[in-house]
């Protein structure tokens, strides 16, 4: 990954949060985190994160309310819900509120990393260097199938 994406992890279980921070730092991400809903909401609304991993059951403000408030100010902010609340109505609620993905605990770390990469890829196609093929003065966007002269 050539771009260092910034992740925010809002997770109240310290051991899970610590493990997630370690995994994503290992994979080249900048990671901020909090264990508290109010602090998570404040951080999430700052707009400085490329993706937010959001638990539902948090102290003070739950993840569904955090997502509601994020969507009130930013419809495009990538958010993945990561939670033990895996009943059908919880998943429907999270996705209906605008989550980009909803992952139930326990989860596969490898799948989580790939899902984060997929959401970031969809949200930031212009940031991927491997989308561009350069041949002399020509640049070819292999995702959008656009060719242009690099000098114009």
C-alpha positions as CSV (number, residue, x, y, z in Angstrom):
1,X,0.0,0.0,0.0
2,X,1.6,3.3,-1.1
3,X,-0.8,5.6,0.7
4,X,-0.8,5.6,4.5
5,X,-4.5,5.6,5.3
6,X,-5.7,6.9,8.7
7,X,-8.0,4.6,10.6
8,X,-10.1,5.4,13.7
9,X,-11.0,2.4,15.9
10,X,-13.8,3.0,18.4
11,X,-13.8,-0.2,20.5
12,X,-14.4,-0.5,24.3
13,X,-12.8,-4.0,24.7
14,X,-9.2,-3.1,25.4
15,X,-7.7,-6.4,24.2
16,X,-9.6,-6.3,20.9
17,X,-8.7,-2.7,20.3
18,X,-5.0,-3.3,21.1
19,X,-5.0,-6.3,18.7
20,X,-6.7,-4.3,15.9
21,X,-4.2,-1.4,16.4
22,X,-1.3,-3.8,16.1
23,X,-2.7,-5.5,13.0
24,X,-3.4,-2.3,11.1
25,X,-0.1,-0.6,12.1
26,X,1.6,-3.7,10.9
27,X,-0.2,-3.3,7.6
28,X,1.0,0.3,7.2
29,X,-2.0,2.3,8.5
30,X,-1.9,5.3,10.8
31,X,-4.3,4.3,13.7
32,X,-6.1,6.3,16.3
33,X,-8.4,4.7,18.8
34,X,-10.7,5.3,21.8
35,X,-12.6,3.1,24.1
36,X,-15.4,5.6,24.8
37,X,-18.4,6.6,22.7
38,X,-18.4,10.3,23.4
39,X,-14.7,10.6,22.6
40,X,-15.2,8.4,19.5
41,X,-18.0,10.6,18.3
42,X,-15.9,13.7,18.7
43,X,-13.0,12.1,16.9
44,X,-15.2,10.6,14.1
45,X,-16.9,14.0,13.4
46,X,-13.4,15.6,12.9
47,X,-13.3,14.3,9.4
48,X,-9.7,13.4,9.5
49,X,-10.0,9.6,9.1
50,X,-10.1,7.6,5.9
51,X,-12.1,4.8,7.6
52,X,-13.8,4.2,11.0
53,X,-14.1,0.8,12.6
54,X,-17.0,1.2,15.0
55,X,-18.3,-1.1,17.8
56,X,-21.9,-0.8,18.7
57,X,-21.9,-1.4,22.4
58,X,-19.9,1.5,23.8
59,X,-20.0,3.4,27.1
60,X,-21.9,6.8,27.0
61,X,-22.9,6.8,23.3
62,X,-23.6,3.6,21.3
63,X,-22.2,2.9,17.8
64,X,-25.6,3.3,16.1
65,X,-25.9,6.8,17.4
66,X,-22.3,7.6,16.4
67,X,-23.1,6.4,12.9
68,X,-26.3,8.5,12.8
69,X,-24.4,11.6,13.7
70,X,-21.5,10.9,11.3
71,X,-24.1,10.5,8.5
72,X,-25.8,13.8,9.4
73,X,-22.6,15.6,8.5
74,X,-20.8,13.3,6.1
75,X,-22.6,10.8,3.8
76,X,-19.3,9.5,2.3
77,X,-17.2,8.7,5.4
78,X,-16.3,5.0,5.2
79,X,-17.5,3.2,8.3
80,X,-17.4,-0.5,9.1
81,X,-19.4,-1.8,12.1
82,X,-17.5,-4.4,14.1
83,X,-19.7,-5.8,16.8
84,X,-21.0,-8.7,18.8
85,X,-24.6,-7.5,18.0
86,X,-25.2,-9.8,15.2
87,X,-29.0,-10.3,15.2
88,X,-30.7,-9.7,11.9
89,X,-32.3,-6.5,13.1
90,X,-28.9,-5.2,14.3
91,X,-27.3,-5.8,10.9
92,X,-30.2,-4.3,9.1
93,X,-30.1,-1.2,11.4
94,X,-26.4,-0.7,10.9
95,X,-26.5,-1.0,7.2
96,X,-29.7,1.1,7.0
97,X,-28.0,3.9,8.9
98,X,-25.2,3.9,6.3
99,X,-22.5,1.5,7.4
100,X,-20.3,0.3,4.5
101,X,-20.0,-3.1,6.0
102,X,-21.1,-4.9,9.2
103,X,-18.8,-7.6,10.7
104,X,-19.9,-9.8,13.6
105,X,-17.6,-10.8,16.4
106,X,-15.8,-13.1,16.5
107,X,-14.2,-12.3,13.2
108,X,-11.4,-13.3,11.0
109,X,-8.5,-10.8,11.1
110,X,-7.5,-11.6,7.6
111,X,-11.0,-11.0,6.3
112,X,-11.3,-7.8,8.3
113,X,-8.0,-6.4,6.8
114,X,-9.3,-7.3,3.3
115,X,-12.7,-5.7,3.9
116,X,-11.0,-2.5,5.1
117,X,-8.9,-2.5,2.0
118,X,-11.9,-3.1,-0.2
119,X,-13.9,-0.2,1.4
120,X,-10.9,2.1,1.1
121,X,-10.3,1.1,-2.5
122,X,-14.0,1.9,-3.4
123,X,-13.9,5.2,-1.4
124,X,-10.5,6.4,-2.8
125,X,-10.0,5.0,-6.3
126,X,-7.8,8.1,-7.2
127,X,-5.4,7.2,-4.4
128,X,-4.4,3.9,-5.8
129,X,-1.1,4.0,-7.8
130,X,-1.7,0.5,-9.2
131,X,-4.7,1.8,-11.1
132,X,-2.5,3.8,-13.4
133,X,-0.5,2.3,-16.3
134,X,2.1,4.7,-17.8
135,X,3.4,4.2,-21.4
136,X,5.6,7.0,-22.4
137,X,3.4,10.1,-22.4
138,X,0.2,8.1,-22.0
139,X,-1.5,7.4,-18.7
140,X,-4.2,4.7,-18.7
141,X,-6.6,4.4,-15.8
142,X,-7.2,0.6,-15.7
143,X,-10.2,0.9,-13.5
144,X,-12.2,3.5,-15.4
145,X,-10.6,2.7,-18.8
146,X,-9.5,6.2,-19.5
147,X,-6.4,7.1,-21.5
148,X,-4.9,10.6,-21.5
149,X,-1.7,12.3,-22.4
150,X,0.4,12.9,-19.2
151,X,1.7,16.2,-20.6
152,X,-1.7,17.8,-21.1
